[in-house]
Amino acid sequence: MKKVIKNLKFKIKNSGRGYTLVELLAVMSIVIVVGVIAAGILTSSLRGGSKSNVLDNVRQNGNFAITQISKMISYSQNFNGISTDGTFYRTNCTQIIPPSPSPTPTPVVYKFIKITSFDGGQTIFSCNNSTIASNGASLIDTSSVSVVLCSFSCTQDNFGQAPTIGINLTLSKNNPNNFAEKGAIVPFQTSVTIRNNNL
């Protein structure tokens, strides 16, 4: 019995001698790998959330601008014309289509539209590389959103018919911080027919 107790004491003493260097390195490498995976998942989810917030902001700005322009054009009292330079406005948007062998003409891209609202005030919508504006007041938050593309088009079958105005916008995050935010580019497109044809 004494021998058994002596052997047991010897085993207990030997078991408390610590870990080997190989065991410590194995545990450290496992902890590092798990940490790297956890950090990657966390970073990925934060980027996804950031891009989602950026896209929401761009969409809100674009939807507001295109809705305001559409409503005001649609319910205007008078269509005063469309222009490429803001100086000369044309009210006739009819295009002469050449005979069959000739190619279809390229639609003209306009940057300005002038309308008269029912209160008698004139509104000029303009778009350029920095903003989309109504009488010079920006319809988007230029501190957070920038204009990639903005243009208007005008189609009309004949002079007596009300013109249809096409609105094309493409917006993006202003000064993107990372790759996810650089991908936050949203196009907006609609067409509006002027209800009151007082040409």
Helices and strands as residue ranges (DSSP letters): H 2-15, H 21-74, E 78-83, E 112-116, E 122-127, E 132-134, E 137-138, E 145-155, E 164-173, H 179-182, E 185-193
